[in-house]
Amino acid sequence: MFGDIQEILVIFLVALLVVGPKKLPEVARKAGRILGQIRRALMEARLEIDRELRAEEEVEREPGGKTEAQGPGGGAASAQKKETAAPQEADGGMKAEHTDIND
């Protein structure tokens, strides 16, 4: 904790020398406002990502993976499921084993 206080003090002294004592409060206020705006923007982005992930998980949990917007075909998710299912059915569920002739 003692190191943190020293770092803050050094930053304050450098800012005081660079900006000057008259403009330091104004610059500190502006910096605080900018940091607040950045935090709000990051929080909004994080909430939006969480909402999208939850919505996607809900779509995956639905039977058939369909949503009302995708219609009866199920959209891209349904087409992707059909493509991945085809190779499994083509071999009749049998897996080919690799055998080496030189053994």
HELIX and SHEET records of a PDB file:
HELIX    1   1 PHE A    2  VAL A   19  1                                  18    
HELIX    2   2 LEU A   24  ARG A   61  1                                  38    
HELIX    3   3 PRO A   63  GLY A   65  5                                   3    
HELIX    4   4 GLY A   75  ALA A   90  1                                  16    
END                                                                             
